[in-house]
Amino acid sequence: MESWRENLVSTDAGIAELLRDARRIAVIGIKTEAQGGQPAYYVPEYLVSAGVDVVPVPVYYPDATEILGRTVYRAVAEIPGGVDMVNLFRRPQDVPGHVDDILAAQPRPKSVWMQSGIWNDEAAQRLAEAGIKVVQNRCIMVEHRRHVR
């Protein structure tokens, strides 16, 4: 039975619902202010301006303790209180390396969003089988502006 496929979200209605329900979003692969011209910085910056509680989870920048005025965490599973959604700014081949961390988070996030140009069907299937909604290859900023603002 492949009921996990129902957790792969691609309809406008499904995307709108995920975005409306996502009050706290962890951003894996967020950049710092020094890279402000890159999507991995200005997209989370937009989310903050839209009233979303963004939790930075940078992959690089080991000295960063704050991004966008918020405390940095090194893993989703380390974020106190959990998050509603994980937004991934990682190369497609790097996505599977984050799945175990996402699944270890308590409570688990309700959804995982892979940015434009990012998709990994293997990782999406693992997450979907675990009951997590998955969006692939979509810009969260574009979709948030369309469906929420």
C-alpha angles and dihedrals in degrees: 000000000000102000088136087079088073086070092062101095121204106139122101090237092051093047092047091051093050092049094047090051096046106094096151119039128183111211113208112200095021114166126223129250088267088068093046094141093061124091092237086067107031096045093057088042088056091050090053090050088051091056099260118143101235119197112199117224104174120189094202129026098075091184095056112108096165134031122179087001091298131116115262121231125193097213136025090232089061095058109109113234094011129246136262095226141013116217113201125211097175135116111267092249091054096053097084089059089066099048097086091050092049092048091048093057115110115240094024117234114257092225146016121210122199113201127236111301092019123108135137115178094196092054091042091054093050091050093044091049087055089057097258119135113236132202118187134193098005132119109239091205093055092045093045090053090049098046110023113026 
